[in-house]
Amino acid sequence: MVPLSSIIAQVHGVTNAVAIETDILGELLMSGPGAGGNATASAVVGDLADIAKARPGFQHGPAFGWPAASLKPYVRAEMRAHAGGYFIRLTVQDRVGVFAIIARRMADNGISLESIVQRADGVPDSEKRRRAGDN
């Protein structure tokens, strides 16, 4: 899991983010809209426009960036082939045993948990600070 002091821990909602730790600059964060209505719709429309522009003999580039003949079948990568960490944010009901169920499901799938952070009211500290500044 990600420490609360990390800048990626401040990312909320459908935002996608990648944190990079560097020797000189420290921690950098790249973020943008994730899987949400507008972001997904924009990507789909862009893909359709690429296909529409790719008329034989008139295309400026192949649809999706690659000629169809060069595409290879999908091969699922093993999770163990990846070196790195993940941050997972879950919103669950505040009931006894919920964390145990999550931990069991993760363990059943070979996923270890470094830490679990629970917020009593479900409102992140950064959101509380933002709301306090709005008064």
OpenMM code with the backbone's topology and positions (N, CA, C; nanometers):
from openmm import Vec3, app, unit

residues = "MET VAL PRO LEU SER SER ILE ILE ALA GLN VAL HIS GLY VAL THR ASN ALA VAL ALA ILE GLU THR ASP ILE LEU GLY GLU LEU LEU MET SER GLY PRO GLY ALA GLY GLY ASN ALA THR ALA SER ALA VAL VAL GLY ASP LEU ALA ASP ILE ALA LYS ALA ARG PRO GLY PHE GLN HIS GLY PRO ALA PHE GLY TRP PRO ALA ALA SER LEU LYS PRO TYR VAL ARG ALA GLU MET ARG ALA HIS ALA GLY GLY TYR PHE ILE ARG LEU THR VAL GLN ASP ARG VAL GLY VAL PHE ALA ILE ILE ALA ARG ARG MET ALA ASP ASN GLY ILE SER LEU GLU SER ILE VAL GLN ARG ALA ASP GLY VAL PRO ASP SER GLU LYS ARG ARG ARG ALA GLY ASP ASN".split()
positions = [
    Vec3(0.0829, -0.1175, 0.0000),
    Vec3(0.0000, 0.0000, 0.0000),
    Vec3(0.0881, 0.1248, 0.0000),
    Vec3(0.0258, 0.2379, -0.0189),
    Vec3(0.0976, 0.3641, -0.0309),
    Vec3(0.0892, 0.4407, 0.1013),
    Vec3(0.2023, 0.4937, 0.1484),
    Vec3(0.1966, 0.5740, 0.2710),
    Vec3(0.1109, 0.6989, 0.2505),
    Vec3(0.0400, 0.7416, 0.3541),
    Vec3(-0.0437, 0.8607, 0.3429),
    Vec3(0.0378, 0.9844, 0.3086),
    Vec3(0.1675, 0.9827, 0.3408),
    Vec3(0.2531, 1.0979, 0.3118),
    Vec3(0.2908, 1.1071, 0.1638),
    Vec3(0.2659, 1.0025, 0.0860),
    Vec3(0.2993, 1.0027, -0.0565),
    Vec3(0.2009, 1.0897, -0.1339),
    Vec3(0.2500, 1.1566, -0.2377),
    Vec3(0.1604, 1.2428, -0.3151),
    Vec3(0.0534, 1.1618, -0.3884),
    Vec3(0.0814, 1.0365, -0.4219),
    Vec3(-0.0194, 0.9569, -0.4931),
    Vec3(-0.1361, 0.9212, -0.4017),
    Vec3(-0.1148, 0.9253, -0.2712),
    Vec3(-0.2238, 0.8978, -0.1767),
    Vec3(-0.3287, 1.0085, -0.1787),
    Vec3(-0.2969, 1.1223, -0.2388),
    Vec3(-0.3899, 1.2349, -0.2446),
    Vec3(-0.4776, 1.2311, -0.3700),
    Vec3(-0.4615, 1.1284, -0.4542),
    Vec3(-0.5406, 1.1159, -0.5766),
    Vec3(-0.6734, 1.0492, -0.5423),
    Vec3(-0.7832, 1.1068, -0.5899),
    Vec3(-0.9153, 1.0552, -0.5556),
    Vec3(-1.0023, 1.0441, -0.6791),
    Vec3(-1.1127, 0.9745, -0.6636),
    Vec3(-1.2116, 0.9642, -0.7702),
    Vec3(-1.1623, 0.8793, -0.8860),
    Vec3(-1.2005, 0.9179, -1.0075),
    Vec3(-1.1674, 0.8406, -1.1270),
    Vec3(-1.0375, 0.8869, -1.1922),
    Vec3(-0.9561, 0.9598, -1.1192),
    Vec3(-0.8294, 1.0095, -1.1720),
    Vec3(-0.7265, 0.8971, -1.1761),
    Vec3(-0.6562, 0.8855, -1.2875),
    Vec3(-0.5437, 0.7930, -1.2981),
    Vec3(-0.4175, 0.8693, -1.2622),
    Vec3(-0.3232, 0.8005, -1.1980),
    Vec3(-0.1990, 0.8681, -1.1600),
    Vec3(-0.0834, 0.7700, -1.1581),
    Vec3(0.0347, 0.8227, -1.1884),
    Vec3(0.1592, 0.7475, -1.1794),
    Vec3(0.2556, 0.8326, -1.0986),
    Vec3(0.3122, 0.7742, -0.9939),
    Vec3(0.4115, 0.8460, -0.9127),
    Vec3(0.5489, 0.7907, -0.9465),
    Vec3(0.6438, 0.8811, -0.9625),
    Vec3(0.7815, 0.8423, -0.9930),
    Vec3(0.8707, 0.9037, -0.8864),
    Vec3(0.9535, 0.8214, -0.8257),
    Vec3(1.0456, 0.8710, -0.7244),
    Vec3(1.1826, 0.8877, -0.7880),
    Vec3(1.2396, 1.0089, -0.7783),
    Vec3(1.3675, 1.0379, -0.8406),
    Vec3(1.4690, 1.0803, -0.7350),
    Vec3(1.5958, 1.0659, -0.7688),
    Vec3(1.7024, 1.1058, -0.6768),
    Vec3(1.7107, 1.2576, -0.6624),
    Vec3(1.6972, 1.3277, -0.7738),
    Vec3(1.7188, 1.4721, -0.7726),
    Vec3(1.5911, 1.5496, -0.7413),
    Vec3(1.4801, 1.5140, -0.8054),
    Vec3(1.3564, 1.5903, -0.7915),
    Vec3(1.2622, 1.5382, -0.6839),
    Vec3(1.2918, 1.4244, -0.6268),
    Vec3(1.2014, 1.3657, -0.5279),
    Vec3(1.0869, 1.2938, -0.5959),
    Vec3(0.9673, 1.3055, -0.5394),
    Vec3(0.8517, 1.2349, -0.5921),
    Vec3(0.7768, 1.3220, -0.6930),
    Vec3(0.7527, 1.2673, -0.8116),
    Vec3(0.6787, 1.3367, -0.9175),
    Vec3(0.5463, 1.2653, -0.9381),
    Vec3(0.4436, 1.3383, -0.9759),
    Vec3(0.3135, 1.2786, -1.0002),
    Vec3(0.2617, 1.3218, -1.1359),
    Vec3(0.2219, 1.2248, -1.2165),
    Vec3(0.1545, 1.2518, -1.3431),
    Vec3(0.0124, 1.2013, -1.3260),
    Vec3(-0.0857, 1.2864, -1.3546),
    Vec3(-0.2240, 1.2441, -1.3364),
    Vec3(-0.3113, 1.2983, -1.4476),
    Vec3(-0.4244, 1.2332, -1.4635),
    Vec3(-0.5201, 1.2755, -1.5650),
    Vec3(-0.6509, 1.2021, -1.5464),
    Vec3(-0.7510, 1.2373, -1.6255),
    Vec3(-0.8813, 1.1734, -1.6102),
    Vec3(-0.8726, 1.0241, -1.6371),
    Vec3(-0.9411, 0.9494, -1.5570),
    Vec3(-0.9412, 0.8044, -1.5721),
    Vec3(-1.0692, 0.7558, -1.6366),
    Vec3(-1.1091, 0.6377, -1.5967),
    Vec3(-1.2273, 0.5750, -1.6549),
    Vec3(-1.3528, 0.6423, -1.6020),
    Vec3(-1.3930, 0.7444, -1.6692),
    Vec3(-1.5157, 0.8155, -1.6350),
    Vec3(-1.5912, 0.8425, -1.7640),
    Vec3(-1.7108, 0.8896, -1.7531),
    Vec3(-1.7952, 0.9112, -1.8705),
    Vec3(-1.7294, 0.9936, -1.9789),
    Vec3(-1.6813, 1.1129, -1.9450),
    Vec3(-1.6237, 1.2015, -2.0469),
    Vec3(-1.4926, 1.1481, -2.1024),
    Vec3(-1.4047, 1.0960, -2.0164),
    Vec3(-1.2756, 1.0451, -2.0626),
    Vec3(-1.2946, 0.9249, -2.1549),
    Vec3(-1.3840, 0.8349, -2.1169),
    Vec3(-1.4085, 0.7159, -2.1987),
    Vec3(-1.4742, 0.7549, -2.3310),
    Vec3(-1.5723, 0.8421, -2.3265),
    Vec3(-1.6403, 0.8855, -2.4490),
    Vec3(-1.5418, 0.9521, -2.5442),
    Vec3(-1.4520, 1.0338, -2.4903),
    Vec3(-1.3522, 1.1009, -2.5730),
    Vec3(-1.2611, 1.0001, -2.6424),
    Vec3(-1.2177, 0.8980, -2.5688),
    Vec3(-1.1302, 0.7963, -2.6274),
    Vec3(-1.2021, 0.7179, -2.7363),
    Vec3(-1.3273, 0.6833, -2.7134),
    Vec3(-1.4046, 0.6075, -2.8135),
    Vec3(-1.4237, 0.6912, -2.9397),
    Vec3(-1.4611, 0.8174, -2.9248),
    Vec3(-1.4799, 0.9052, -3.0413),
    Vec3(-1.3481, 0.9215, -3.1169),
    Vec3(-1.2370, 0.9347, -3.0447),
    Vec3(-1.1061, 0.9446, -3.1097),
    Vec3(-1.0732, 0.8199, -3.1897),
    Vec3(-1.1022, 0.7027, -3.1329),
    Vec3(-1.0780, 0.5769, -3.2050),
    Vec3(-1.1654, 0.5677, -3.3302),
    Vec3(-1.2918, 0.6079, -3.3187),
    Vec3(-1.3812, 0.6054, -3.4351),
    Vec3(-1.3329, 0.7015, -3.5431),
    Vec3(-1.2828, 0.8173, -3.5012),
    Vec3(-1.2296, 0.9134, -3.5994),
    Vec3(-1.1076, 0.8553, -3.6697),
    Vec3(-1.0197, 0.7858, -3.5957),
    Vec3(-0.9034, 0.7208, -3.6571),
    Vec3(-0.9469, 0.6194, -3.7613),
    Vec3(-1.0482, 0.5403, -3.7286),
    Vec3(-1.0977, 0.4385, -3.8222),
    Vec3(-1.1575, 0.5052, -3.9453),
    Vec3(-1.2372, 0.6109, -3.9237),
    Vec3(-1.3013, 0.6802, -4.0358),
    Vec3(-1.1980, 0.7429, -4.1295),
    Vec3(-1.0874, 0.7928, -4.0742),
    Vec3(-0.9826, 0.8561, -4.1564),
    Vec3(-0.8996, 0.7539, -4.2330),
    Vec3(-0.9037, 0.6271, -4.1955),
    Vec3(-0.8151, 0.5264, -4.2521),
    Vec3(-0.8738, 0.4605, -4.3767),
    Vec3(-0.9139, 0.5419, -4.4746),
    Vec3(-0.9630, 0.4872, -4.6007),
    Vec3(-0.8433, 0.4368, -4.6820),
    Vec3(-0.8565, 0.3213, -4.7460),
    Vec3(-0.7437, 0.2673, -4.8237),
    Vec3(-0.6903, 0.3695, -4.9237),
    Vec3(-0.5608, 0.3913, -4.9188),
    Vec3(-0.4959, 0.4842, -5.0092),
    Vec3(-0.4976, 0.6283, -4.9621),
    Vec3(-0.5732, 0.6602, -4.8565),
    Vec3(-0.5851, 0.7972, -4.8096),
    Vec3(-0.5447, 0.8157, -4.6628),
    Vec3(-0.5064, 0.7084, -4.5986),
    Vec3(-0.4787, 0.7204, -4.4552),
    Vec3(-0.3469, 0.7924, -4.4289),
    Vec3(-0.3486, 0.8710, -4.3225),
    Vec3(-0.2285, 0.9406, -4.2781),
    Vec3(-0.1491, 0.8527, -4.1833),
    Vec3(-0.2110, 0.7546, -4.1303),
    Vec3(-0.1492, 0.6597, -4.0383),
    Vec3(-0.2506, 0.5512, -4.0088),
    Vec3(-0.2055, 0.4368, -3.9640),
    Vec3(-0.2981, 0.3271, -3.9374),
    Vec3(-0.3880, 0.3564, -3.8170),
    Vec3(-0.5091, 0.3029, -3.8200),
    Vec3(-0.6000, 0.3163, -3.7060),
    Vec3(-0.5345, 0.2551, -3.5834),
    Vec3(-0.5500, 0.3168, -3.4696),
    Vec3(-0.4929, 0.2722, -3.3426),
    Vec3(-0.3400, 0.2774, -3.3426),
    Vec3(-0.2788, 0.3414, -3.4422),
    Vec3(-0.1349, 0.3603, -3.4411),
    Vec3(-0.0505, 0.2468, -3.4959),
    Vec3(-0.1090, 0.1317, -3.5268),
    Vec3(-0.0330, 0.0166, -3.5757),
    Vec3(-0.1032, -0.0451, -3.6958),
    Vec3(-0.0286, -0.0848, -3.7997),
    Vec3(-0.0923, -0.1576, -3.9103),
    Vec3(-0.1495, -0.2895, -3.8583),
    Vec3(-0.2685, -0.3261, -3.9043),
    Vec3(-0.3341, -0.4474, -3.8564),
    Vec3(-0.2462, -0.5711, -3.8734),
    Vec3(-0.1692, -0.5778, -3.9814),
    Vec3(-0.0851, -0.6955, -4.0057),
    Vec3(0.0248, -0.7119, -3.9008),
    Vec3(0.0624, -0.6023, -3.8337),
    Vec3(0.1711, -0.6117, -3.7356),
    Vec3(0.1198, -0.6403, -3.5943),
    Vec3(-0.0123, -0.6430, -3.5746),
    Vec3(-0.0668, -0.6710, -3.4415),
    Vec3(-0.0471, -0.8173, -3.4062),
    Vec3(-0.0149, -0.8422, -3.2811),
    Vec3(0.0082, -0.9785, -3.2334),
    Vec3(-0.1018, -1.0165, -3.1360),
    Vec3(-0.1316, -1.1454, -3.1239),
    Vec3(-0.2348, -1.1878, -3.0283),
    Vec3(-0.1950, -1.1492, -2.8857),
    Vec3(-0.2949, -1.1196, -2.8077),
    Vec3(-0.2745, -1.0818, -2.6675),
    Vec3(-0.2235, -1.2012, -2.5880),
    Vec3(-0.1196, -1.1787, -2.5106),
    Vec3(-0.0669, -1.2804, -2.4203),
    Vec3(-0.0706, -1.2210, -2.2795),
    Vec3(-0.1429, -1.2869, -2.1919),
    Vec3(-0.1556, -1.2347, -2.0552),
    Vec3(-0.0230, -1.2499, -1.9817),
    Vec3(0.0220, -1.1410, -1.9217),
    Vec3(0.1467, -1.1429, -1.8459),
    Vec3(0.1194, -1.1934, -1.7047),
    Vec3(0.2118, -1.2660, -1.6498),
    Vec3(0.2003, -1.3132, -1.5126),
    Vec3(0.2185, -1.1949, -1.4180),
    Vec3(0.1396, -1.1883, -1.3118),
    Vec3(0.1535, -1.0816, -1.2136),
    Vec3(0.2937, -1.0798, -1.1548),
    Vec3(0.3528, -1.1936, -1.1357),
    Vec3(0.4848, -1.2021, -1.0747),
    Vec3(0.5936, -1.1444, -1.1664),
    Vec3(0.5616, -1.1233, -1.2945),
    Vec3(0.6577, -1.0657, -1.3878),
    Vec3(0.6708, -0.9151, -1.3664),
    Vec3(0.5801, -0.8578, -1.2898),
    Vec3(0.5796, -0.7141, -1.2642),
    Vec3(0.6515, -0.6835, -1.1334),
    Vec3(0.7438, -0.5898, -1.1385),
    Vec3(0.8115, -0.5451, -1.0162),
    Vec3(0.7586, -0.4068, -0.9835),
    Vec3(0.6988, -0.3917, -0.8694),
    Vec3(0.6447, -0.2618, -0.8319),
    Vec3(0.5288, -0.2784, -0.7378),
    Vec3(0.4604, -0.1710, -0.7123),
    Vec3(0.3497, -0.1750, -0.6190),
    Vec3(0.2240, -0.1178, -0.6790),
    Vec3(0.1157, -0.1396, -0.6107),
    Vec3(-0.0134, -0.0885, -0.6523),
    Vec3(-0.0788, -0.0184, -0.5352),
    Vec3(-0.1621, 0.0781, -0.5655),
    Vec3(-0.2429, 0.1459, -0.4657),
    Vec3(-0.3875, 0.1181, -0.5040),
    Vec3(-0.4629, 0.0621, -0.4119),
    Vec3(-0.6026, 0.0289, -0.4393),
    Vec3(-0.6893, 0.1041, -0.3397),
    Vec3(-0.7857, 0.1793, -0.3903),
    Vec3(-0.8783, 0.2517, -0.3032),
    Vec3(-1.0146, 0.1836, -0.3147),
    Vec3(-1.0700, 0.1420, -0.2016),
    Vec3(-1.2004, 0.0774, -0.1983),
    Vec3(-1.2938, 0.1553, -0.1068),
    Vec3(-1.4182, 0.1668, -0.1472),
    Vec3(-1.5203, 0.2234, -0.0608),
    Vec3(-1.6124, 0.1082, -0.0236),
    Vec3(-1.6174, 0.0767, 0.1050),
    Vec3(-1.6946, -0.0383, 0.1512),
    Vec3(-1.7834, 0.0029, 0.2680),
    Vec3(-1.8794, -0.0825, 0.2995),
    Vec3(-1.9645, -0.0579, 0.4150),
    Vec3(-1.8827, -0.0766, 0.5413),
    Vec3(-1.9105, 0.0043, 0.6419),
    Vec3(-1.8408, -0.0047, 0.7704),
    Vec3(-1.9076, -0.1141, 0.8531),
    Vec3(-1.8629, -0.2382, 0.8282),
    Vec3(-1.9174, -0.3535, 0.8997),
    Vec3(-1.8023, -0.4396, 0.9492),
    Vec3(-1.8269, -0.5113, 1.0558),
    Vec3(-1.7285, -0.6049, 1.1095),
    Vec3(-1.7011, -0.7127, 1.0048),
    Vec3(-1.5726, -0.7390, 0.9796),
    Vec3(-1.5329, -0.8468, 0.8894),
    Vec3(-1.5064, -0.8071, 0.7459),
    Vec3(-1.5358, -0.6811, 0.7085),
    Vec3(-1.5154, -0.6394, 0.5695),
    Vec3(-1.3677, -0.6465, 0.5320),
    Vec3(-1.2793, -0.5946, 0.6186),
    Vec3(-1.1356, -0.6013, 0.5894),
    Vec3(-1.0885, -0.7460, 0.5806),
    Vec3(-1.1415, -0.8309, 0.6649),
    Vec3(-1.1028, -0.9729, 0.6625),
    Vec3(-1.1412, -1.0372, 0.5304),
    Vec3(-1.2577, -1.0022, 0.4781),
    Vec3(-1.3019, -1.0568, 0.3496),
    Vec3(-1.2092, -1.0094, 0.2377),
    Vec3(-1.1761, -0.8796, 0.2394),
    Vec3(-1.0865, -0.8248, 0.1374),
    Vec3(-0.9501, -0.8933, 0.1450),
    Vec3(-0.8951, -0.9038, 0.2668),
    Vec3(-0.7640, -0.9667, 0.2844),
    Vec3(-0.7668, -1.1120, 0.2378),
    Vec3(-0.8739, -1.1847, 0.2662),
    Vec3(-0.8850, -1.3266, 0.2254),
    Vec3(-0.8884, -1.3370, 0.0736),
    Vec3(-0.9671, -1.2512, 0.0075),
    Vec3(-0.9751, -1.2550, -0.1398),
    Vec3(-0.8400, -1.2237, -0.2027),
    Vec3(-0.7698, -1.1259, -0.1466),
    Vec3(-0.6372, -1.0918, -0.1980),
    Vec3(-0.5425, -1.2109, -0.1796),
    Vec3(-0.5425, -1.2690, -0.0605),
    Vec3(-0.4552, -1.3836, -0.0324),
    Vec3(-0.4880, -1.5010, -0.1241),
    Vec3(-0.6151, -1.5257, -0.1475),
    Vec3(-0.6561, -1.6361, -0.2363),
    Vec3(-0.6010, -1.6184, -0.3773),
    Vec3(-0.5725, -1.4927, -0.4139),
    Vec3(-0.5197, -1.4637, -0.5475),
    Vec3(-0.3705, -1.4320, -0.5461),
    Vec3(-0.3036, -1.4657, -0.4350),
    Vec3(-0.1589, -1.4487, -0.4271),
    Vec3(-0.1142, -1.3047, -0.4151),
    Vec3(-0.1994, -1.2177, -0.3609),
    Vec3(-0.1661, -1.0764, -0.3475),
    Vec3(-0.1450, -1.0453, -0.2000),
    Vec3(-0.0270, -0.9915, -0.1677),
    Vec3(-0.0004, -0.9553, -0.0286),
    Vec3(-0.0389, -0.8096, -0.0051),
    Vec3(-0.0768, -0.7786, 0.1169),
    Vec3(-0.1146, -0.6425, 0.1548),
    Vec3(-0.0108, -0.5890, 0.2513),
    Vec3(0.0437, -0.4712, 0.2196),
    Vec3(0.1398, -0.4095, 0.3103),
    Vec3(0.0674, -0.3352, 0.4216),
    Vec3(-0.0416, -0.2670, 0.3862),
    Vec3(-0.1172, -0.1959, 0.4889),
    Vec3(-0.2575, -0.1668, 0.4386),
    Vec3(-0.3469, -0.1406, 0.5347),
    Vec3(-0.4837, -0.0990, 0.5054),
    Vec3(-0.5091, 0.0247, 0.5905),
    Vec3(-0.5588, 0.1310, 0.5285),
    Vec3(-0.5894, 0.2544, 0.6001),
    Vec3(-0.7403, 0.2731, 0.5982),
    Vec3(-0.7975, 0.2941, 0.7155),
    Vec3(-0.9409, 0.3170, 0.7258),
    Vec3(-0.9659, 0.4584, 0.7766),
    Vec3(-1.0562, 0.5272, 0.7097),
    Vec3(-1.0969, 0.6600, 0.7553),
    Vec3(-1.2337, 0.6453, 0.8190),
    Vec3(-1.2480, 0.6968, 0.9391),
    Vec3(-1.3719, 0.6793, 1.0148),
    Vec3(-1.4941, 0.7324, 0.9408),
    Vec3(-1.4805, 0.8489, 0.8763),
    Vec3(-1.5961, 0.9075, 0.8093),
    Vec3(-1.5914, 0.8909, 0.6577),
    Vec3(-1.4863, 0.8279, 0.6074),
    Vec3(-1.4746, 0.8065, 0.4638),
    Vec3(-1.4333, 0.9284, 0.3846),
    Vec3(-1.4077, 1.0400, 0.4516),
    Vec3(-1.3666, 1.1625, 0.3822),
    Vec3(-1.2156, 1.1778, 0.3968),
    Vec3(-1.1400, 1.1794, 0.2856),
    Vec3(-0.9945, 1.1930, 0.2928),
    Vec3(-0.9528, 1.3236, 0.3600),
    Vec3(-0.8387, 1.3221, 0.4274),
    Vec3(-0.7868, 1.4409, 0.4955),
    Vec3(-0.7727, 1.5586, 0.4004),
    Vec3(-0.7273, 1.5327, 0.2761),
    Vec3(-0.7091, 1.6426, 0.1799),
    Vec3(-0.8430, 1.7088, 0.1481),
    Vec3(-0.9498, 1.6295, 0.1426),
    Vec3(-1.0827, 1.6849, 0.1162),
    Vec3(-1.1309, 1.7668, 0.2362),
    Vec3(-1.1018, 1.7201, 0.3576),
    Vec3(-1.1392, 1.7950, 0.4777),
    Vec3(-1.0689, 1.9308, 0.4782),
    Vec3(-0.9374, 1.9309, 0.4407),
    Vec3(-0.8624, 2.0576, 0.4377),
    Vec3(-0.9211, 2.1506, 0.3314),
    Vec3(-0.9569, 2.0956, 0.2152),
    Vec3(-1.0148, 2.1767, 0.1080),
    Vec3(-1.1472, 2.2382, 0.1535),
    Vec3(-1.2314, 2.1574, 0.2176),
    Vec3(-1.3613, 2.2079, 0.2640),
    Vec3(-1.3427, 2.3153, 0.3713),
    Vec3(-1.2450, 2.2979, 0.4598),
    Vec3(-1.2188, 2.3957, 0.5651),
    Vec3(-1.1775, 2.5293, 0.5051),
    Vec3(-1.1057, 2.5266, 0.3932),
    Vec3(-1.0619, 2.6498, 0.3266),
    Vec3(-1.1753, 2.7200, 0.2548),
    Vec3(-1.2851, 2.6481, 0.2263),
    Vec3(-1.4000, 2.7072, 0.1557),
    Vec3(-1.4874, 2.7909, 0.2482),
    Vec3(-1.4679, 2.7809, 0.3801),
    Vec3(-1.5551, 2.8528, 0.4740),
    Vec3(-1.5240, 2.9992, 0.4766),
] * unit.nanometer
topology = app.Topology()
chain = topology.addChain("A")
for resn in residues:
    res = topology.addResidue(resn, chain)
    for name in ("N", "CA", "C"):
        topology.addAtom(name, app.Element.getBySymbol(name[0]), res)
